[in-house]
Amino acid sequence: MTGENITFAAARAGQAQRLGQAIRTVAAAAADLAGDLSGPGPIFTGIGASHAAACAPVWTLRARGVHSWRLGAGDYPLPFPASEHPVIGVSQSGRSAETLAVLESVESARRYAVVNTSPSPIAAAARVVVDIGNIPDSYASTVGYTATVAALGILADAWDGGTVDAGWHDMADVLHETERLLAEPVRQLASVFARASSADFVGAGPSVGSAEAAALLFREVARIPATGMGTRQYLHGSMESAGDGVHVLFGEAREAEVAATLAAAGHQAILVTNEAIMAGPNLAIVRLPARATAAPAQRVILEALTMQILVAAVAEQRAVEIEEFVFHHPDTKVPAGTPGT
C-alpha cells in the first residue's frame, strides 16, 4: 500500500479500517522503540494539519508532568537552538520543506519523525522514525490526519515509561459507530452555512487542535474563510467580530456558555460536546458518545470525524469541487527523492 491521493469520499469510507491498521502499526513501533521514547519531553514541529495534530499529544504529556511543546515549523529562526529535548518532525507526506529544514538544523541524535510516507526525505533525515504505514489519503487530509493524531497520541502515552491507553485497541470500532450515529444529524447542519461568509472554530485544551484543523478543512474543502483558535483567545477580543458567519465550538461548560451567548445575540452556533446540553434557536448540538471523555487524542479524532462529515455536506451544498486546491506553491514540498542530511 502506498500513500497515494484518493478522493475525499473514498478516504472517509475506508477511514475506520485504515485507522485501525495505523494504530496497530504504531503501537508495535512504540513497543520496539521504548528505549528511544524516554528522557526529556519531545518538541513536536510541523505545518498545517500536522501542527494541529500535535495539540492533544502535548496536552497529554504535560498532564503527566512531562515538558513538551508544539511549534510551527516555519515560524522560528534556524538553526534550531541546542537543547536536551528531542525534536519530532511531523509530516504526513514526509516532504514538508519547513519541517525538514528544522530537523536538518538539529544534531542527528535528537532527530525524530512521524510520517505517513516512507521512504521520504523527512524519514531519511531522522534517527528515529515512526512510519504510520503509507495510508492512501485525500488531498484535503482525512484519514492521514486522524491516523497522525493517533500515532502522536500513542507516543505521548508511551513516552518515558508511560502506559498506552487501552482505548486505542478499539478506537477504529468507536469511530465507525460514531459515524453511523452522527452522519445524518451532522449532515443536516450544512444548511446553517448556506449564506455564511466566514466560520470561527473554537476549542479548549486539546481541542484547540480540532479548531485549527477544522478551520483548515473548511478553507480547503468548502472555500469558506475560517479561523481556528483556543477558547480563551476567542474571549479576549476575537469574539467581538461575530457577524454573519457560523461559530463551531468544541468543549464543555465554558464553550456551551459561549455558544449560548452567540446564539442569543442572533448568531449561528454549533457546539460539539459530550455533555447533555439542549439545542435552541440558533444553537445546534452535536453530542459525541460517552467514549469521548477518554484520552484527549481519542476525543480529538471523533471531533475531526464530525467536521469531515459536515464539510463534505457544506461543499456539496455550495457545489464546490473538493478534490483539488486552487493555489499551488512550489516551495512547500521538497521532491520525494531529496535525501535527508
N, C-alpha and C positions, 0 to 999 in steps of 0.2 A: 504494500500500500504506500502511495506517495502523497505528499502534501499538496496535491493539485487543487485548483479552484473548482468548485461545483456551485450550483445555484443555491440561492438563499433557502428556497423551499426544500431542496434535497438535503442540505446541511442540517436543517431543522428536523427533517423526517428521520434521519439517522442519528440524531444527537445523543439520545439516551444510550444506545448501544455503543457508540464511539466514546462517549464519556466514560462508560464502564470499562472499556478497554484501556483508556488512558489512565484511569485510576489504578487499575491492576499493574500497569507498566511502571508507573511512578512509585507506587507502594513497594514494589520489588526493588526498584533502584534505590529508594531511601534506605531500605534494609541493608543493601550491599554497600552503600556509601556512608554508613553510620559514623565511621571514623572521621570523615570529612565534614559531616554536618555537626560540628561541635565548636566550642570556643566562643569568642565574641560574636554577637549577633550580626546577621548579614545586612548589607546595604543593597536594596533592590534598585536597579535602574532600568528604565525602559521609556518608550514613547507611545503616545496614543492609548489604545486599549491595553497594551502590555503594562503601561504605567498604572492604569486603573486597576488591573488585576492584582497588583501587589498591595492594595489598600487593606483588605481584610487579613491577609497573612501578617502584615506588620502589626495590626491590631492584636492578633493572636499572640505574637511574640512578646509584645510589650505587656500584654495582660499577664504573661508568665514571668515578667520581670527581666526579659531579655531586651537589651538595647537594639533597636532595629529602625531602619528608615527606608523610605522610597523616594527616589529623586528622578526628576525628568532628565533623560539622558542628554538633551540638548540645551539645558538651562544653566550650566555652570562651566567655568573655565577649565581647560585641560592643560597639563596633566592633572589627573585626579589626585588630591592630596594623599600622602602616605598615612596609613593608619593600620591598626591591627584587625580591622573588620574586613571580612571577605566581601567582594562586590559581585552580586549576581546580576548578570545581564539577562533581561527577559525580552525575548523576541520570538514571536510565532514563526516568522519567516526565516529567522536566523540571519537576516540580511540588513537589518536596520542600521543605517550608516552612523547615526548618533550613538547608538548603544555599542557598536563595535569600536568606535573611537574611544569611548570611556574605558572599555576593557583593555584595549591595547595600551592605554596610558598607565595601567596598574601593573605592579610586579606580578609575574606569572603565578606565583603561589597563591595569590588572592583572587584569581580569575575563576568565576563560576558562571554557568549559563543554564538557563531553562529555555529550550527551544522546541518547536514542533517539527521543524525541518532539519534533518541531519542526514548526510553531511551538509554543512553550511559554514559560511565564514565565521559567525559568532561561535559556533560549536568548535571550530578549529582553533579559535583564539583562547578558549577556556581550558583550564587544567581539569576542572570537574564539570561534567556535562550531564544534565538530566534531560533526556530526549522523550518528549510526550508520545511520539510514535508516528510522525508523518501523517497526521489525520487530514483527509480532504476537508476543506473548509470553504465557506462562501467568501466573496470579495469583501463585503462588509462582514466582519468576523462574527460567527455564531458559536459553533462547537469548538473552534480554536480558542475563543475567549473563555468559555466555561471550563474547558479542559486545562487551560493555563491557570485559572483560578484554583482548580482542584489540585494541580501539581504544586503550586506555591503554598496552598493550604496544608498539604501533606508534609511538605518540607518544613513549614513552620511548626507543625505538630511534633515532628521528629527531631527538631534541632536540639542539640546539646542534651541528648538523653530523654527527650520528651516522648510521650506515647501518641501514636497516630490514632485519632478519634475513630471509634468503631463505626460511626455513622457513614464513613466513606465506603464501607463494604456494600451498602445497598443504595447509595446515592443515585445511581442510574435508575433504579426502580422508582425512587421517590420523584425524580424528575419526570419520568414517564407518567406517573399517576397524577402529579400536579398539573401537567399539561392537559391530561384528559379532563380534569375537573375545571380548569380555568380557561381553556381555549375559547370557548364560545362567549362566556361573560366578558372576557378581556377584549375580544374582537368587537363586541358591541360598543365599547368605549371609543372606537375610532371616530364616531360621529362628533365628539366634542372638539376634534381637531379640524373640522370641516372648514372653518373660517379663521383658524388660528394663524397669527403672523409670527409667532415665536413660541418657545416652550422653555420652562425652567424645570430642572431636575434637582432635587434637594434630598440629602440623606444625612444620617447621623452615624458617627463612628465608622465601623467597617463598611457601611452603606454609602459613604462618600464616594467610594469607587463605583458603586452602582449608578450613582447620579452622573458621574463623569462618563462612564461607558454608555449610559442611556442617551446622554446629550450627543455624544459622538455618533451613535447609531442613528438617531433621528436626523442628524445633519447628512450622514452618508446615504441613508436609505430613503427617507421621506423628503429630503431637501428643505427641512424646516430649521431656521436659525434657532439654536438651542444652547443652553448653558447649564453646566453641572457644578454643584458646589455643596459644601457642608452646611448643615442647618444653622450653626452659629454664625457662619459668614453671611448666610442669607438674611439673618435677622439684623445684621449690622449694616443696613442700608440697601442691600440689593433688592429686598422685597418691595421697596418703595416704588419701583417702576412697574409693578404688576399692572398689566393692561389687558389687551385683547388676546392674550396667549393662553396656554394651558400650563398648569402647575402640578407636577408629579412629585410626590413626597414619599420617601422610604423611611419607615420608622414606627415609633410607638406614641407615647403620650404627647411629647412636645411637638412632633410632626403632625399629630392629629389636631392639636390646638392651632397650629399654623394653617393647616388645610381648612379648618372650620372658619378661621378668621378671613381667609381669602374668599371662601365661598359666600360668607355673609356679606362681603363687600361686592359681590356680583361677579367674581372671577371663577373660572372653571378649575376645579382641583380634583386630583386623583390621589388617593392615599393607598400605598401598598404596605400592608401591615399584617401581623399575626394576632392583633387584638380584636376583640368583638366590638367594633365601632359601627354605628349606624350611618348609612348613607343619608343624604339630604339634598335640598336644592343646591345645584352647582357642585355637589360633592359626591364622588363615586368612590367606592371602597373595593379594593382587591385584597381579599383575605387569604394569605398564604396558609398552608396546612400547619398544624402544630409542630411538625418537624422543623419548621423554620426557626424555632428557638434554639436549635442545636448549634454546632460550631459556626462561627461567623462566616467562614468561606463557603460553607454549605448553604447558608441562607442567601448569600450573595448570588450563588448560582441560580437559585429559584427566582430571585429578583430579576436577574438577567433574562431568564426564560419569559417572564411576563412582558418584558419590554420587547423581546423578539416577536412575540405574538402580536402585541399592539402595533409595533412599527410596520409589520407586514400588512396589517389591515389598513393602516393610515396611508401607506404607499399605494395600495390598491384603490382606495377611495380617491386619492389625488391623481391616479393614473401616472404614477412615477415608475420608470423602469429602474429596477434596483440592482441590476447585475453589473453595472459599470459606474465608475466615478466620472465626474465632469472634468476635473483637472488632473493632470499628470505631472509629477515633479521628478526629474531625472536624478536628483541628489539625495533622495530619502532612502534608497535601497542600493546596496553595493551589488555588483554582479555575483551570481551564485558561485563562480569559480574563484573568487578572490580569497586567497588564503589568509588566515589569521597569523599574527606575528607574536 
